[in-house]
Amino acid sequence: MGARTPTEKPPARLIEQFRAVFREDPEFLVRAPGRVDLIGTHTDYNEGWVLPAAITRYAWLAVRELPTALITLHALDMDEQVAFRLTDLEDRKALNGQPLPRWAQYAAGVAWSLQEAGLATPGSQIMITSDVPVGAGLSSSAAVEVAYATAWAHIVGWKVDRMKLAQLCQRAENEYVGVNSGLMDQFTSLHGKPGHALLFDCRTLEWEALPLPEDISLVVADTGTRRQLTDSLYNQRRAECEQAVQALREYLPDISALRDVTVEQFTAYRDRLEEPIRQRAEHIIHENARVLAAAEALKRGDVITLGHLLDESHLSARDLFEASGPELDAMWEASQGHPARLGGRFIGAGWAGCLVFLAKAGAAEDFAAYTARRYEERTGISPSMSHMRTAGGAEVLEDWA
């Protein structure tokens, strides 16, 4: 099985169905990209560093402003529609009195977060579709949140910087939807730059765009498995990291997150920690060091070192953080042995979903086919393999013809 390259053009069906459902043309479109995290597994909520890149998979909105405080959402991919009042967001209820379905909570949550920050959210008719797979580790929820925030910012004309907007979208996911995620996903969807990865300091919010070498390809391998963050071990891992900080404070009283612990300090005190928090801390502390080393490798154009660091990240997240899964490991193992392979790891929170591989550009197609064939032999699952181009951040399209 070879690789496919997704289109960046607006989905024609989105516009056609908006007209069919709402009997009007949309006033504008919004697209917000998903992301791959090249390296930095679970470091974001530990106030560490991450190295993501926005990708050419998008959440798309077609939008028309309404004069009333009413949001009417139509999910094209599910053919479901729901309406809710912007004045009753705390109730989490649709106009018909039923609880908001989960897919609509992201819109309501972003509206709630924006209102809490004193920003107006205008009534709207919105149709949404997405080619960012849900639960695959490509940040589908953040892309959706960012798309809604970008749409309302465009209508009202807010002068809110993109980092602040990312934080407001994160708050929607944390406090309204109930997923305790870090800021990396929303940051990347808003700040993406074609041809670049983004080194992001999750504590200081400082960031730097680093060019990706032109002679490598990003191949995203979808294992065909899915997870739900709220149903996974994500929140448990986060709690274990917090427990590790508390335990290490007995010896390092000035630390406030695992980001503050150096590899040398951890080596000195690791035997004072009980399992499993020792393993969780070991992964995070070494992973932060790997992210910084990966950024330096990118600056040098050293793709061999970068690939090795991705492999080390996968193994550490598998063995110490226990965030991998059988299909993820099967895909990683299936990729071994191809001469174009430089390295790879699972992306997102883990447990299921996708991996990203670095491959030599001239042979990436053959690498994708080789890996897919071997994965299917091992699992019986036919995977999806995609060449991913890096994308710019969320944007409004007013002329999409």
N, C-alpha and C positions, 0 to 999 in steps of 0.2 A: 504493500500500500504506500503510495507516495504522499507528498504533502500538498496541502491546498493553501492558497493565499486569500484571505478574506477581502472583500471590497470595502472601500471607504465611502462609497456613494450612499446617499440616503436611500433607505429601502423604499422602492416605489409603492409597495403595498401599504406602507405607513400613511402616505399621503392620500392614496385612494380610499383607504378605509376611514380615515379622518373625515373626508368628505361624505362618505356614505353614512357614517354614524352621526355626525354633528351637523350635516347639511350646510356646511360652510368650508371655506378653505382655511388651513392653518395660517396664522400670521407669521410664524417663524418656526424653525426647527432648532433643536439643541442636540449636540452629540458630546458625550463624556466617555473617555476611554477607560478600559480596564487596565490592569498592570501585571507585569511579572516582577517578582522580587528576585533579582539575580542572586543575592545572598543577604542573609540577615533573618534567620528563622526565629521568630518570637522575641527578637531584640527590641522591637519598637516600644512595647509597653513596659520594658525594663529601662526606658530612657536612654537607649543605646543608639547605634547607628544602623542604617539600612541602605541598600543599594538597589532601588527599584528602577523600572522603566515603564512608561506608559506604552500601550500597544494598540494596534489598529483593530481592536474589537471594542464595540461601543454600545452604550445605552443611548437610544434615540428617543427624543420627544418631538411630537408635533403639538403646537400650543396656540390657543386663541384666548385672549383675555375676556373675562366676563365682568359686567358692572356690579355683580353681587358677590357677597362673601361666601361663595360656593365653589368647591372644586369637584369637577366631574372627571373621573379617571376611567380610561378604557385600556385594559391590558390586551394588546393585540395578540400576543403569543398564547394567551389562555382564553381569549374571547370572553373576558369578564369585565363588568363595569360596576363602578361604585361611586357614590357621591357623598361628600361630607361638608359640614359647615366649618369655616375657618374660625368661627366664634366658639366652637364646642370641641376643641381638640383634646382637652383633658379627658373627655369621656371615652375617647377611642371608639366612637360609634359612627356608623354610617347614617345617612339621612333616613333610612328605613328603620333605625333603632337597633340593627344588628351590629355585633362587634365588627370592627374593620378587619378585612382579611389581611393576612400578613403582608402580602405584596403591596397593599395600600398603606400600611403603617409607615413605610419609608417616606412617602410623600407627606403624610400627616406629621410625622416626626420632624422632618425638615422644616415644615411650616411652623410647628410649635417652637423649635429651636430658634428660628429666625425671629419670631414674635417675642420670645423671651429676651432677645438681644435688642429689642426695640425697632426691628425692621418690618415693614409692612409686607404682607403676602397677599397679592391680588387674587380675586376669583379667576378661575381658568377652566377651560376645557383642554384636557391633555390626553393624548394617546401615546402609549409607550410601547416600545419593542426593544429587544436587546439581543446581540449575538455574543455577549459575554456569558459563558455558561454559568449557571447558578450552582454554587457549592463545589466548584472546580478549583478554587484557589486563585482565580484571576480577578478577584475583587468586584464581583457583580453588584453587591449591595452599595459599595461606595460610588461606583459609576452612576447608579440610579440616584443616589442622594445628591451627588454633585450636579447631575443634570437638572433636577428640580430646582436646586438653589440658583443655578445659572439662569434658568428660565425666569424665575421671579426677579432676580437681580436685573435682568434685561428689561423687563416690563417697567419696573419702578425706577431704574437708573441709580441704584445704590452706589455709593463710593466706598465699597468695602474691599480691602485687599484680599488676594486669593488665599493667603495663609489663614486669615480670620474666617473666611468662608469655609475652608477645610475644617477648622476647629468647630464651627457651628454644625457642619454635617456630621462630624464625629460625635458631637453631643447628642444629636438625634439618634444615632445608632446605639450609643451607650445608655442613654436615659429614657428614651421613648420606646425603641424597639427591644432593648434589653440585651444587647450583645456588647461585651466589654472589650471592644477592639481598640487598637492604637490608632495613631494619626496617619501612618504611612499611606494607606490606600487613598484616602481623600486628598492628601497632599499630592500624590502622584497624578491622580486624575485631573487635578487643576493645574499642575506645574509641568506636565510632560513636555519634552523637547525632542523633535525628530532627530534620530541619529545619536541620541545620548542616553546614558543612565544618569540617575540623580543620587548623589551621595547626600543623605539627609540625617542630620543630628536631631533625634527625636526629643531631646531635652532643650537645646538652645533654639531649635527651629532653623538653624543655619543650614544652607544647602549649596551644592555645587553641581553643575552639569558637566559630565565627563564624556567625551566623545567615545563611541564604540568603534573599534577598528572595522574598516570596510571589508576585510577579508574573512570575517566570521558571520555566521548566521545564527539567529535564535530559532530553535525548533521547539515548539511546545507540544508535548505528548500528552494527550488526554486519555487516561486509563479507562474511561467509561464508568468510573465509580464516583459517587457523590457523598457529601456530608453536609450536615447542618451545624453551624457553629454553636447554636444554643443547645444542641443535643450531643455535642462532642465533648472531648476532654479539655477543650480550650480554657474554660474558666477554672478548671482544676489546676491546669499547668500555671496559670497566672497566679493562683493562690499559693502554689508551691514555691514560685519565685519570691513572693512576698515573705513567705516563711523563711526562706534562705537568707533574705536580707536581715530579718529579725535575729536569726541565729548568729550571723556574722557580725552584727553590731556589738556583740559582747567583746569582740576582739578589734573591731574597726568601728568605733563609735561615730565617726563622722560620715559614714556612708548613708545614702538615702535610697539607693537603687543598686542593682547588680552592675550597672554601668560603672559605678565608682570603684569596683574591685578590680585590681590588676591581676594578670595571670600569676605573677609572682606572689602576691598576697594570698590568692586562692590556694596556691600550692602549699603555702605555709600553714593554712588553717583548714584545709579540706577535710582532714581526719577528725575535726571537731564536729562535723555535720553528720546528721543521720541520713540514711537513705529514705525516700528517694530524692530529698531536696539537695543532697550533695551532687547527684548526677544532673539535676536540673540546672543548678548554679554553674557547674562545670561547663555545660553546653553553652549557656548564655555568655559567660565570661570569655570563653575561647571564641565564640561566634562573633562577639564584638571585635576582637582582635582580627579575625578573618575578614570582616567587612572592611576595616581600615587597610588591611594588606591588599584586598581586592581592588580598592580604589587606587592605591599606589601602583598596582600592576596595570590597571587601565591607563593611568597617566603615562606609563612607560610603553604602552602598547604590547605588554607581555601577556599574550593570550594563553600561553602554556601554564604559567603560574595561576592565572585567573581560573582556568579549567580545573586545576588541581584543588584550588580552594573551594570550588563548587562541590566537588566530590567529597572533600573533607566535611563540608557543611551537611551534606546528606547523611553521611555515616554518623556524625555526631548527633544530629536530630533524630536519627533512627535509634541509636544505641543508648544515648544518654537522656534525651528528652522524650523518647518513646512517642514520637509524633508522626511516625510513618505508618504504613499499612502494607498488607501483602501485595496488593496490585502496584502500589508505588515502588516497592522494592523489586518486584518482578520487572517493571519497566526499566528501572535503573540498571538492573543486571542484564536485561536484554540489549541494552545499548553498548555493552562492553565489547571490545574487540574490533570495532570498525575504525579504520585508519583516519577517518575525518573527525572522529569524536575527540573533543577537547575536555569535556567535563559536563556534569549535570547534577541536578538536585530537585527534590519536590518543592513546590511553591505554595504560598499561602500558609494557612495554619497546619495543613497536613492531614493525615489519616486517610484521605482519599483525594481524588481530583487529578491534577496535572503535574508534570515535571517540565523544567526548562533545560535544554541542552545547548551548549555551545558547540558548533560544528564548523569545519572549514567550509567557506562559502561555496567553492566549486563542487563539493561532493555532498552538500547537505541533503539534496534530494535522495541520493543513494543511501545516506545514513538513516534518513527517516524511514525509507522502505525496509531496510535491514532491521531496524529496531522494532518496527511494527510487526514484521513477520515473526520475529523471535518472541515478542510479547504474546502474540496470539497463540503461538505454539505452547507457551507456558500456561496460559490462563484460559484459553478458549474465547477470549474477548477480542473483538476487532476494534482497535483503537483509532482515534482521530489524531493525525499528525499535521501541524500547521507551521508554516514559516511565518514568523511574526516580525513585522516592521515596527519600529518605535514610532510613537505618535506624539503630537502636540497635546496640550491641555484642552479642557472642555471649551467649547465655543458655540456661539449662536450663528445659525445660517439663515439669512433673510432672503437670499437668492439661491435657490437650490435646483433650479431647472437645469 
